[in-house]
Amino acid sequence: MLSEKCIMCCFDFKPGTLVEGKCGPCVVKYPGVTSMKEWREKQNPEAKETEKKINKRVEEIVTRTLTEMGLLVDCPCGKAFYRKSPAQRYCGLPECDGKEKEKETA
């Protein structure tokens, strides 16, 4: 048996009953959108802002915890890096001039 799927609720309907790919209840409930993803984006813009704040806070907590544990170390050039060995003092990036800064201060 042939059937068409509603783009919003994903239920199957008889052919010819959908309007612009949406069933009757979805046409009324979700006017002006063509997909569920678009509806979610329009639905709650504050949720995205809250999610950004939460992600930023989690990143701060993880960075602080890794620094306290000694896994994440600050390079004299100002960047943080993960030590590959206990004796490593510089991030090792080509643009890192940590060795030069240390010699200038000495």
C-alpha positions in Angstrom: 0.0 0.0 0.0 1.4 3.4 -1.0 1.6 6.1 1.7 3.0 9.6 2.1 4.9 10.7 5.1 4.2 14.1 6.8 7.4 16.2 7.0 6.6 17.5 10.5 5.2 14.5 12.5 6.6 11.7 10.2 3.3 9.8 10.3 2.1 7.9 7.2 -1.0 9.1 5.4 -3.0 8.1 2.2 -1.7 9.6 -1.0 -3.3 13.0 -1.7 -4.2 13.9 1.9 -1.1 16.0 2.6 -0.9 19.7 1.9 2.6 20.9 1.0 3.9 17.7 2.6 2.1 18.3 5.9 -0.9 16.7 7.4 -4.0 18.7 8.4 -3.1 19.0 12.1 0.5 19.9 11.3 -0.6 22.6 8.9 -2.6 24.2 11.8 0.0 23.6 14.5 3.1 24.6 12.5 2.2 27.4 10.1 4.9 29.0 7.9 7.6 26.3 8.4 8.7 23.5 6.1 10.6 21.2 8.5 10.8 20.3 12.1 14.3 21.6 12.3 13.2 25.0 11.2 10.4 24.9 13.7 12.8 24.1 16.6 15.1 26.9 15.6 12.3 29.4 15.6 10.7 28.0 18.8 13.1 29.0 21.5 16.0 31.3 20.7 16.7 31.8 24.5 17.6 28.1 24.7 20.6 28.6 22.3 21.8 31.5 24.4 21.5 29.4 27.6 23.3 26.5 25.9 26.2 28.9 25.0 26.5 30.1 28.6 26.5 26.5 29.9 29.1 25.4 27.4 31.3 28.4 28.4 31.0 27.6 32.1 31.8 23.9 31.6 34.8 24.8 29.5 36.0 27.1 32.4 35.5 24.4 35.0 37.3 21.8 32.9 40.2 24.1 32.2 40.6 25.1 35.8 40.4 21.4 36.9 43.1 20.3 34.4 45.3 23.2 35.4 44.9 22.3 39.1 45.8 18.7 38.3 48.9 19.8 36.4 47.8 18.4 33.1 47.2 21.8 31.4 50.2 24.2 31.8 50.6 27.8 30.7 53.5 28.5 28.3 55.5 31.7 28.8 54.1 32.8 25.4 50.7 32.9 26.9 49.1 29.8 25.5 48.0 26.8 27.5 49.3 23.3 26.4 49.3 19.7 27.6 52.7 18.5 28.7 54.1 15.5 26.7 56.7 14.9 29.4 57.2 16.3 33.0 60.2 18.3 31.8 58.4 20.2 29.0 58.1 23.9 29.7 57.1 25.3 26.3 54.2 24.6 24.1 56.5 23.9 21.1 54.5 25.7 18.5 56.5 27.4 15.7 55.3 30.8 16.7 56.1 30.2 20.4 58.9 32.5 21.6 58.8 31.3 25.2 62.5 30.5 25.3 63.4 34.0 24.1 61.2 35.7 26.7 62.8 33.6 29.5 66.3 34.5 28.3 65.4 38.2 28.3 64.1 38.1 31.8 67.2 36.2 33.1 
